[in-house]
Amino acid sequence: MAFSQSMNRHPIRSISLPTRSHPSSLQFEVELVNFKNWERSASCILDAETITSGLTNLGRLYTCVDNLLSLPLTHQGLSHHQYEKLVHELEARSMRLLDICGSLKDIMSQVKEHVQDVQSALIKEEKGGFDHRCFVPKETNQGRQKKYFRF
């Protein structure tokens, strides 16, 4: 009883400090800014260094998203029905990102094959057995359509 009387005489003040962001969230924001800066600075004609830089930034961003999604608090927040639409959109965009990464892997594999073909043609040229057919693109995967992406 003495405790409740002393509470009435001296009001208790409380301050609310803003919650600190999780380090994974901060890292995601940094990587997102880095990727957006790369996207703005990338010209229409991309060289190997620019593509490598972009893929590295994209990989870091994807790792940050994975870290954020694996947090228990994220699971708890996303389990509420009010975020169902957001979760579905996030899933769709993640699947799109995975598709793009898979396609980029295929494209890089094809580029590697073409580079090897050019290198072997150059070696043959040095030896005197140059064959112009080496520079004709090979038909791979029989009629496979080219894919174009918007970032």
N, C-alpha and C positions, 0 to 999 in steps of 0.2 A: 504494500500500500504506500509506503514511503517512496518507493520508486516512481509510482504513477503521479504522486504529487510533485516530485521534483521535475518530472517531464513537463508538467503544465507550466511551471514557472520559467523554465529555460527551453525555448523551442529549439529543436534540432534542425540544423540546416544540412542540406545535402547538395552536392554539386554533381552534375552529370557531365562526365567527360565523353568526348566522342570515342566510339569504339575504334580500336586500331584494326587495320586491315591485316589479314593473314599474310605472311610472307609469300605464299604461293600466289595470292591475289596481286600483290605488288609486283612480283616477277612477271606475271601475265601481262599486266599493264605496260611494263617496260618493254617486253618482247613485242607486244602489239604496236606500240609506238615505233619500235625499230622496223617492224615489217611494213608499216604504213609509210615510213620515211623511205625505205627501199623501193616500195611501189611507186612513190612519187618521183624518185630519182631515176628509176629505170627508164631507159629510152625505148622506143618502138623496136629498134634492132638490138637484140640482146647478145652479148658475147658470152663466152664460157664462164668468165669470172663473175659476171653479173648474175647469170643463172645459178651458179654455185652459191653465191651469196644469198640469193633469194630462197633457194632450197634449204640452206642452213638456217636462215631466219624462220622459215616455215616449220622446219623440224623443231626448233626451240619453242615456237609458239604452240605447236601440237603437244609437246612434252608438258608445257605449263597447263594447257587445258586438261590433259590427262591427270596431272597432279591435283588440279582444282576439283575435278570430278571424283577423285578418290577420297576426298576429305569427308569424314563422317557428318560434319555440319552441312555439307552440300547435299549429301544423300537425304538428310532429314528435311532440308528445305525443299528439295525437289519432289519429295514424296507427297506433299500437299496437293490436293486436286486443283487449287487455284493456279498452280504453275504448270498444269498439264499441257496447255498449248505451247508454252515456252519450252518445255522438255521435248515435245515432239519436234519443234522447230530446230532445237539444238541437235537432236538425233539426226534429223534430215541433213543439216549442214555438216555434221561430223561424217556422215556417210558420203556426202559430196566431196569432202576433203580427202577421205580415204580413196575414193575413185580417182580424184585428180592425182594423188600421190602414186597410185598404181599405174596410171597412164604415163606420168612423168618417168617412172621407172622403166616402162616399156620403151618410151621415146629415147631415154638415155642409153638403153641397151642397143637400140637401132643406130643411134649416133656412133656408139662405140664400134659397131660392126662396120659402118661406113668409113670410119677413120682407119680401121684395120685394112679395109679394101684399098683405100687411097695409099696407105703406107706400103702395102704390098705392091701396088702398081708403081709407086715411085722406086721401090727396090728393083722391080723388073726393068724399069726404064734405065736405071743406072747400069744394069747388066746387059742392056741392049734388046731385051725381049718385051718391049712396051706393047701393051694391048689396050686399045681404046675402049673395049667393051667393059673394062673394069669400072669405068665411070658411069655406066648405064645403071640406074637404080634397079636393085633386085626386087622382084615381086615377093613379098613376104606374107605369109598367112593367107594367100590366095584371095585377093579381092578385098582385103580388110580396108575399111573406110578410115580416113583420117579423122582424128578428133580435134576439135578446137575448144579452147576454154576461155572463159571470161573470169578475171580475178576481180 
